[in-house]
Amino acid sequence: MKEKGDLLLAEERKLITKKEFLIGIEVELRKLPPPQPSEFPQGWKLKLIAYNLENTSELVRIDNHCKKSPHYHSNGKQKFFTWVSLAETERLFLQLAQEKFGYFEWNINIKSYEK
């Protein structure tokens, strides 16, 4: 299956957190046409990354791709999670990224694409 679909959102930002980490944020969201295998719940292909710009191995990443359902990477570990919605996935990403790097403003609003 091709993972392209319609690109709905592509953002890259750099910002400083309350813990004074300089981080990069990358967001990509695609809507895939049916039929979708289970690794693309509700037809969404997503990539959410927050990483330390001074040490790029320090990161939090949520993604999904062929043969791998939604999962996240943090502290060198990978963990699968049960898909609920875009809103819940966005909440999980913010929780993980802010735990790792400290509070930062988030105004990308991925959940607004879920209708």
N, C-alpha and C positions, 0 to 999 in steps of 0.2 A: 504494500500500500504506500502510495506517495503521502508524505507528511506535509505537503505544502499548504493547501487550503487557502482561505482568504485571510490575509494579514490584516488584523483589526487594530493592533497596537504594537508599536516598536518604540521604546524609550531607552535612553541612556543618560544617566546623570552622575554627577560627582557632588558629594556633600560631606559636611563634618558633623559627626554625632555628638551627643552630650558627653560621651566619654572621650571626645577629641580624636576619634578615628577618622581618617580621611577615607571614605568608602566610595566605591563605584556601584551603581545600581543599573541593572539591565533587565528589561521586561520585554517579552515577546508573547503575543497572544494571537492564535489563529483559530478560525472556525473551519473544521473539515467537513466535506460533504459526506452524506451517508453512502454506504453503510460504514460504521466505524467499529473497529475491534475494541475490546474491553480496555486496552491501554489508553484510549482516548475517550474518557467519560463525557457523555453528552456532546461529543464531537469537538472537544477542546484540545488543542495542542498548546502547551504553555512552557515558558522558561522564565523563572524569576531568580535573579542572582543579586546578592549583596556581597562585596568582597573588599578586603583591605587593600587599598592602592599601594601601600608600602610593603605588603607581603601578600601577594595574590593567592597563596595557598590557604589563607584564612578566609573562608567563605561560607555562605549559606546559599544553597541552590535548591529550587524545586523545579522539577521538570517531568516530562513523560515523552516516550518515544516508542517506536515499533519494538515489540517484544518486552517492553518495560512499562508497567503501569505507573501512575503517579507515585513519586518518591522524592525524598529530600536528602541532600548531602550536607553534613555539618561535622566539624572536627574530624574529618577523614573517614567518617562513617556514612553509610547509606541506610535509609530506613523507608520502607513502603508505608503508605497511609491509605486509609479508606476515603475515597472521594465522596464528598457531600455536595459541594457546589463551588463555583468560582469565588463567591464571597468567603466561604470557609477556608479555601486554599489561600486566598489573600491574607486572611487573618492569621493563619498558621505561619506564613512567610514573615509577616511583620513581627509576630511573637518571637520566632527563632532569630531573625536578624537583629532585633532590638535587644534580645538577651545577650547576643554575642558582641555587638558593637555599641550598644547604648541607644537611647531614644533618638529618633530623627523624624522629621516631618515627612508625611506620606500623602501625596495628593494625586496619585496616578489613577486610583479608583477603578480597578479591574472589574469589580463586581457590577459596575454599571453596564457591562456588555451582556450580562446574563438577563435574559428577558423571559 
